[in-house]
Amino acid sequence: MVMVKSIGYGDVDSCIISIIITNSHLSSQRLQFSRETELIEHVLQDIEHRVSTSGKAEVIGKQQDLLNSIQMIYRKPMTSFVTTPVPCDFP
């Protein structure tokens, strides 16, 4: 005889709601990571442009400004990746 566990609609509804909430969190995190990546790429492109269009002496003179641009990224708090577990384990 095979035992079959009965799954109530409430269990399925709870699972679906949990998945939707997790998906929403992941979408928000993806958007935030995209923004942070764009900021880093923009700062990097700006620094590369300033270095490539300047002479060596000018780059040395601007080193503090370039360093400040890089440090701005490190001082800005970045998003940490956290997910909500989806507790749906139906046999």
C-alpha positions, 0 to 999 in steps of 0.5 A, a space after each residue: 500500500 502506498 501512503 500519499 500525503 494530502 496537501 491542503 490548498 492552504 499549504 500550496 497558497 503559503 508556498 506560492 506566497 513565499 515564492 512570490 515574496 522571495 522573487 520580489 526580494 531577488 528582483 529588488 536586489 538585482 536592481 540594486 546590484 545593477 545600479 551599483 555595477 553601473 556606478 562602478 563602471 562609470 567611475 572606472 571609465 571616468 578615471 581611465 579617460 582622465 588618465 589616458 588624456 593626461 600626461 604623466 606629470 598631470 596624472 601624478 598631480 591629480 593622483 589625490 583626486 583619482 584616489 578620492 574617486 576610487 575611495 568614494 566607491 569603497 565608502 558607499 555601502 553596498 548591497 549584501 546578498 540575502 535571500 528568504 528561504 522558500 520552505 516548500 517541500 512537498 513529497 
